Amino acid sequence: MRNDEGQAAGRVMIRYILFDLDNTLYSAKTGMEEDFQRRIIAFTARFLGITPEDALAQRQEGITRYGATIEWLIGDKGLTAIDEYYAAVHPEGEEDVIPPDPQLRLFLESLSLPLAILTNSPREHTDRVLKKIGITDLFTHIFDMRWNGNQGKPLPAAFTRALDALGSDAGSTLFIDDAPRYVQGYLNLGGKGLLRDELGRHPDYPHPRIRELPELIRYL
Ligand SMILES: [Mg+2]
């Protein structure tokens, strides 16, 4: 359905697209997320003075109450060295595994809608990854974890702050993320949310999903 047909039918039309970054704007097959997950566990083990195995177990339990590891470390473990954490988890050069993606660039340009990013990663990581993909200039806004006061998705405020800054609302902003609980958080706000489940990791997820980003045009 074209935009004008949708409006005639009384449907709420999508006026903005809000993307997650990691494993959403690049393939989960790159392995970058696994790389920084390993560094998160290594930092946590060093910070708490425990083994990596214990750090992994504690974090798996703690993360259920928070959106991101840094929120858990700040909230439950007294972390204050936030820049140190981000530098350890996201060192320069981590983006080397990400290939440029001219096809994605063409696709995003073809959408004729304003695009923004909402990520639980820090800005320096986001900037490096976008530059490597070759799409830095395509986004009107980048909402990173520090921008959200290190309190990220799926907290409702992480979404509503971003939407307010965009001058948009959940019902007319399509949000795409590879993490089911982040998409669910957005759906709970009455938002239009899509899961990018590239590798079929979430067979029981009950809401709309795509494998590749070009499939999102079905939801505009
Ligand atoms: Mg992600």
Boltz pocket constraint, residues with backbone or C-beta under 6 A from the ligand:
constraints:
  - pocket:
      binder: B
      contacts: [[A, 20], [A, 21], [A, 22], [A, 23], [A, 24], [A, 177], [A, 178], [A, 179]]
      max_distance: 6.0
